[in-house]
């Protein structure tokens, strides 16, 4: 029983990591008069040549394009509101994410870099690239605790069954 548990644990540890190696993510930034979308994988590599489509609440396509070699795509800022960004990086790497476009005001007496308004601060549900690609230690710990608990439970049940089968010595 212990040997089969160790074999299962070894199997999971070898094959679980590649399954998450290329999950795709999106980060947004609202700039002076445009929206910048950055597409990237969990290992922090850019999702280049990914198809991007921005759709409004009515299902109308507002903008459509493809990311460049750095995983970036820029389009003119639509009117303020909520949109859905559809990303297709191929090979099943698809993602839909809500984008909130804030009201953007440009001031001629302020340098352009000061007009940049990052969308994540406007919409708390949007995580930054660093937040999306960091190692999920809490999830890893919970997963290992679950595996350890399940293995311990199986071991306990196995020992209880064995003790029932073993006849007690007569006095």
SERO-4910 file (N, C-alpha, C, O; in steps of 0.05 Angstrom, whole numbers):
BEGIN
 pado doro    nc1    nc2    nc3   cac1   cac2   cac3    cc1    cc2    cc3    oc1    oc2    oc3
  Unk    A     16    -24      0      0      0      0     17     25      0     12     44    -15
  Unk    A     38     25     17     56     48     18     70     52     -8     74     74    -18
  Unk    A     78     29    -20     93     31    -45     75     42    -67     84     58    -84
  Unk    A     49     34    -68     31     45    -89     25     75    -84     21     90   -103
  Unk    A     25     83    -58     21    112    -52     44    128    -62     41    150    -73
  Unk    A     68    118    -57     92    131    -66     94    132    -96    103    153   -107
  Unk    A     86    111   -109     85    110   -138     66    131   -149     72    145   -169
  Unk    A     42    133   -137     22    153   -146     33    181   -141     29    198   -158
  Unk    A     46    186   -119     57    212   -113     79    220   -133     80    242   -142
  Unk    A     96    201   -140    117    205   -159    104    212   -187    114    229   -201
  Unk    A     84    197   -194     70    201   -220     58    229   -221     62    243   -241
  Unk    A     45    238   -199     33    264   -199     53    286   -200     50    307   -213
  Unk    A     75    283   -185     96    304   -185    110    307   -212    118    329   -219
  Unk    A    112    285   -227    125    286   -253    106    299   -274    115    315   -290
  Unk    A     81    291   -274     63    299   -295     45    324   -288     32    334   -306
  Unk    A     45    333   -264     28    356   -256     40    382   -266     25    400   -275
  Unk    A     66    385   -264     79    411   -271     75    419   -301     68    442   -306
  Unk    A     79    401   -320     75    409   -348     46    417   -354     42    432   -373
  Unk    A     27    408   -339     -1    415   -345     -6    444   -341    -24    456   -353
  Unk    A      9    457   -323      6    485   -317     27    503   -330     26    527   -327
  Unk    A     45    492   -346     67    506   -356     60    529   -376     74    548   -378
  Unk    A     38    526   -390     31    547   -409      3    557   -407    -11    560   -427
  Unk    A     -6    563   -383    -32    576   -379    -28    605   -388     -7    617   -382
  Unk    A    -47    616   -403    -44    643   -414    -58    664   -396    -78    658   -384
  Unk    A    -46    688   -395    -56    710   -380    -57    735   -396    -45    737   -418
  Unk    A    -72    755   -386    -73    782   -398    -70    803   -377    -80    800   -355
  Unk    A    -55    824   -384    -53    848   -367    -61    872   -384    -55    872   -408
  Unk    A    -76    891   -373    -85    914   -387    -72    940   -376    -64    941   -353
  Unk    A    -71    960   -392    -64    987   -383    -79   1007   -401    -78   1005   -425
  Unk    A    -93   1026   -388   -106   1047   -403    -86   1070   -404    -77   1080   -384
  Unk    A    -80   1079   -428    -62   1101   -433    -77   1125   -441   -102   1126   -440
  Unk    A    -63   1146   -450    -75   1172   -456    -99   1169   -475   -120   1181   -469
  Unk    A    -96   1155   -497   -119   1152   -516   -120   1124   -527   -133   1120   -548
  Unk    A   -108   1105   -514   -109   1077   -524   -107   1058   -501   -101   1065   -478
  Unk    A   -114   1033   -507   -112   1011   -487    -90    992   -496    -88    985   -520
  Unk    A    -73    985   -477    -51    967   -483    -57    940   -470    -63    939   -446
  Unk    A    -56    919   -486    -60    892   -476    -34    876   -478    -21    876   -499
  Unk    A    -27    863   -457     -3    846   -456    -12    817   -451    -24    812   -431
  Unk    A     -5    799   -469    -12    771   -466     14    755   -461     34    759   -474
  Unk    A     13    737   -441     36    723   -433     28    696   -420      5    693   -412
  Unk    A     47    678   -419     43    652   -407     52    652   -378     65    670   -369
  Unk    A     45    631   -364     51    628   -336     81    628   -331     90    637   -309
  Unk    A     97    619   -350    126    620   -346    138    646   -354    162    649   -357
  Unk    A    121    667   -358    129    695   -363    139    699   -391    151    720   -396
  Unk    A    134    681   -410    142    686   -438    119    699   -452     95    694   -445
  Unk    A    124    716   -472    103    730   -486     86    711   -503     97    692   -515
  Unk    A     60    717   -505     43    702   -523     41    717   -549     23    732   -554
  Unk    A     61    713   -566     62    728   -591     44    715   -612     38    691   -611
  Unk    A     35    731   -630     15    724   -651    -11    713   -640    -24    697   -654
  Unk    A    -18    721   -617    -44    713   -605    -66    731   -617    -62    755   -619
  Unk    A    -89    719   -623   -111    735   -634   -126    747   -610   -132    734   -590
  Unk    A   -132    773   -613   -146    787   -591   -171    800   -603   -171    812   -625
  Unk    A   -193    798   -588   -218    811   -596   -231    824   -572   -233    811   -551
  Unk    A   -239    849   -575   -252    863   -553   -282    866   -560   -289    877   -581
  Unk    A   -299    857   -542   -328    857   -547   -342    873   -525   -335    872   -502
  Unk    A   -362    889   -534   -377    905   -514   -400    888   -502   -403    864   -508
  Unk    A   -417    901   -485   -438    887   -471   -459    876   -490   -473    856   -484
  Unk    A   -462    888   -514   -482    879   -534   -471    857   -552   -486    846   -568
  Unk    A   -446    849   -548   -434    828   -565   -422    839   -590   -414    823   -607
  Unk    A   -420    865   -593   -408    878   -617   -378    879   -614   -368    887   -593
  Unk    A   -364    871   -635   -335    872   -634   -326    901   -636   -333    914   -656
  Unk    A   -311    911   -617   -302    938   -616   -275    941   -629   -269    960   -643
  Unk    A   -258    921   -625   -231    921   -636   -221    892   -639   -230    874   -625
  Unk    A   -204    888   -659   -193    861   -664   -165    864   -674   -159    882   -689
  Unk    A   -147    845   -666   -120    847   -675   -104    823   -666   -115    802   -658
  Unk    A    -77    826   -667    -59    805   -660    -35    816   -644    -26    838   -650
  Unk    A    -26    801   -624     -3    810   -609     23    809   -625     26    793   -643
  Unk    A     42    826   -617     68    827   -631     87    807   -617     79    790   -601
  Unk    A    112    808   -624    132    790   -614    136    792   -584    146    773   -571
  Unk    A    129    815   -572    131    819   -543    105    812   -529    103    816   -505
  Unk    A     84    803   -544     59    796   -532     41    821   -528     22    819   -512
  Unk    A     47    843   -540     33    868   -537     14    874   -560     20    867   -583
  Unk    A     -8    886   -554    -27    895   -575    -40    920   -564    -49    921   -541
  Unk    A    -42    941   -580    -53    967   -573    -76    973   -591    -75    968   -615
  Unk    A    -98    985   -580   -120    994   -596   -131   1020   -585   -127   1026   -561
  Unk    A   -144   1036   -602   -155   1061   -593   -175   1057   -570   -192   1038   -571
  Unk    A   -174   1073   -550   -191   1070   -526   -220   1074   -534   -227   1095   -546
  Unk    A   -238   1055   -529   -266   1059   -534   -278   1076   -512   -264   1084   -493
  Unk    A   -304   1082   -515   -317   1098   -494   -316   1083   -467   -314   1059   -467
  Unk    A   -316   1098   -445   -315   1085   -419   -338   1065   -416   -360   1069   -424
  Unk    A   -330   1043   -403   -350   1021   -399   -336    995   -394   -312    993   -390
  Unk    A   -352    974   -394   -342    947   -390   -342    931   -416   -361    931   -431
  Unk    A   -320    917   -421   -317    901   -445   -306    874   -437   -297    870   -414
  Unk    A   -306    855   -456   -294    829   -452   -273    825   -473   -277    829   -497
  Unk    A   -249    818   -463   -226    813   -481   -224    783   -485   -222    768   -466
  Unk    A   -225    775   -510   -222    746   -518   -194    743   -529   -187    756   -548
  Unk    A   -179    725   -517   -152    719   -527   -151    690   -536   -159    672   -522
  Unk    A   -139    686   -560   -135    659   -570   -106    657   -578    -98    667   -600
  Unk    A    -89    644   -562    -61    641   -568    -55    615   -582    -31    608   -584
  Unk    A    -75    601   -590    -72    575   -604    -67    552   -585    -62    556   -562
  Unk    A    -69    528   -596    -64    503   -581    -81    502   -555    -72    491   -535
  Unk    A   -105    513   -556   -123    511   -533   -118    533   -512   -131    533   -491
  Unk    A    -99    551   -517    -93    572   -498   -112    596   -503   -106    614   -517
  Unk    A   -136    594   -490   -156    615   -493   -163    627   -466   -161    614   -446
  Unk    A   -171    652   -468   -178    666   -443   -198    688   -449   -196    702   -470
  Unk    A   -218    692   -432   -236    714   -433   -233    730   -407   -233    718   -385
  Unk    A   -230    756   -409   -226    772   -385   -240    799   -387   -240    811   -408
  Unk    A   -252    807   -365   -267    832   -365   -247    856   -364   -227    855   -350
  Unk    A   -253    876   -380   -237    900   -382   -255    924   -376   -275    927   -389
  Unk    A   -248    940   -356   -263    964   -350   -247    988   -360   -224    993   -351
  Unk    A   -258   1003   -379   -245   1026   -390   -254   1050   -374   -278   1057   -373
  Unk    A   -235   1064   -360   -242   1087   -344   -246   1112   -362   -238   1112   -385
  Unk    A   -257   1132   -350   -260   1158   -363   -232   1170   -363   -220   1174   -342
  Unk    A   -221   1176   -387   -194   1186   -389   -194   1215   -397   -206   1222   -417
  Unk    A   -180   1231   -381   -178   1259   -388   -149   1265   -394   -131   1255   -380
  Unk    A   -144   1279   -415   -116   1287   -422   -113   1316   -415   -131   1332   -421
  Unk    A    -91   1323   -404    -85   1350   -396    -60   1359   -412    -39   1346   -411
  Unk    A    -63   1381   -426    -41   1390   -443    -17   1400   -428      6   1399   -438
  Unk    A    -21   1409   -403      1   1420   -387     16   1398   -371     35   1405   -356
  Unk    A      8   1373   -373     20   1351   -359     35   1334   -378     24   1328   -400
  Unk    A     59   1325   -372     74   1307   -391     58   1282   -396     44   1273   -378
  Unk    A     60   1270   -420     45   1246   -427     48   1223   -407     28   1209   -402
  Unk    A     72   1219   -396     75   1196   -377     58   1199   -352     51   1179   -340
  Unk    A     51   1224   -345     35   1228   -321      5   1222   -327    -10   1219   -308
  Unk    A     -2   1221   -352    -30   1216   -360    -36   1186   -359    -60   1178   -362
  Unk    A    -16   1169   -356    -20   1140   -357    -36   1132   -332    -28   1138   -309
  Unk    A    -57   1117   -336    -74   1107   -314    -76   1077   -316    -90   1067   -333
  Unk    A    -62   1063   -299    -63   1033   -301    -91   1023   -294   -102   1031   -273
  Unk    A   -101   1006   -310   -128    995   -305   -130    979   -279   -150    980   -266
  Unk    A   -109    963   -271   -112    948   -247   -120    964   -222   -135    954   -205
  Unk    A   -111    989   -220   -120   1005   -196   -149   1013   -199   -162   1017   -178
  Unk    A   -159   1015   -223   -187   1022   -227   -205    998   -222   -228   1002   -213
  Unk    A   -195    975   -229   -212    951   -228   -196    930   -212   -178    918   -222
  Unk    A   -204    926   -187   -189    908   -169   -189    879   -178   -172    863   -168
  Unk    A   -206    871   -196   -207    843   -204   -185    837   -225   -181    814   -232
  Unk    A   -171    857   -235   -150    853   -255   -124    852   -240   -116    871   -226
  Unk    A   -109    830   -243    -84    826   -230    -61    835   -249    -64    834   -273
  Unk    A    -39    845   -238    -17    852   -254     -2    828   -264     -8    805   -255
  Unk    A     17    832   -282     32    809   -293     48    795   -271     48    770   -270
  Unk    A     60    810   -253     75    798   -231     57    781   -213     65    759   -205
  Unk    A     33    791   -207     14    776   -190      5    750   -204      1    730   -191
  Unk    A      2    751   -230     -8    728   -245     13    707   -249      7    683   -252
  Unk    A     39    714   -250     60    695   -256     77    686   -232     95    670   -235
  Unk    A     71    697   -209     87    689   -185     80    660   -177     58    650   -184
  Unk    A     98    647   -163     94    619   -155     72    618   -134     73    632   -114
  Unk    A     51    601   -139     29    600   -120     35    582    -96     24    560    -94
  Unk    A     52    591    -78     61    575    -56     38    565    -38     38    543    -29
  Unk    A     18    582    -34     -5    574    -17    -20    550    -30    -27    531    -16
  Unk    A    -24    552    -56    -38    530    -70    -21    505    -70    -32    483    -67
  Unk    A      5    508    -73     23    485    -73     22    472    -45     20    447    -43
  Unk    A     23    488    -24     22    478      3     -4    463      9     -4    442     21
  Unk    A    -27    475      0    -53    462      4    -54    436    -11    -65    416     -1
  Unk    A    -43    435    -35    -43    410    -51    -27    389    -38    -36    366    -37
  Unk    A     -4    396    -28     13    376    -14      0    367     12      2    343     19
  Unk    A    -13    385     26    -27    377     51    -50    358     44    -55    339     59
  Unk    A    -64    363     23    -86    345     14    -75    318      7    -86    297     16
  Unk    A    -54    317     -8    -42    291    -15    -32    276      9    -37    252     12
  Unk    A    -19    291     28    -10    278     53    -33    268     69    -32    246     80
  Unk    A    -55    284     72    -78    275     87    -92    251     74   -100    232     88
  Unk    A    -94    252     48   -107    229     34    -90    204     37   -100    182     41
  Unk    A    -64    207     35    -46    184     38    -47    173     66    -48    148     70
  Unk    A    -48    190     86    -50    182    114    -76    168    119    -77    147    134
  Unk    A    -98    178    108   -124    165    111   -124    137     99   -134    118    111
  Unk    A   -113    135     75   -112    109     62    -95     89     78   -102     66     80
  Unk    A    -73     99     88    -56     82    105    -70     73    130    -68     49    137
  Unk    A    -85     90    143   -100     84    167   -121     63    161   -125     44    176
  Unk    A   -136     67    139   -157     48    132   -145     21    125   -156      1    133
  Unk    A   -123     21    111   -110     -4    104   -101    -19    129   -105    -44    131
  Unk    A    -90     -5    149    -81    -18    173   -105    -29    190   -103    -50    202
  Unk    A   -127    -14    190   -151    -23    204   -162    -48    191   -170    -66    206
  Unk    A   -162    -50    165   -172    -74    151   -154    -98    157   -163   -120    161
  Unk    A   -127    -93    157   -109   -115    163   -112   -125    192   -110   -149    197
  Unk    A   -117   -107    211   -120   -115    238   -146   -132    242   -147   -149    259
  Unk    A   -167   -127    226   -191   -142    228   -187   -171    216   -199   -190    226
  Unk    A   -170   -173    196   -166   -199    183   -148   -217    200   -151   -241    199
  Unk    A   -130   -205    215   -111   -221    231   -125   -232    255   -136   -217    271
  Unk    A   -126   -258    258   -139   -270    281   -124   -264    307    -99   -265    307
  Unk    A   -138   -260    328   -125   -255    354   -116   -281    365   -130   -301    363
  Unk    A    -92   -281    378    -82   -306    390    -99   -314    414   -108   -297    430
  Unk    A   -104   -340    416   -120   -349    439   -103   -353    464    -80   -362    461
  Unk    A   -114   -347    486    -98   -349    511   -101   -376    524    -89   -381    545
***
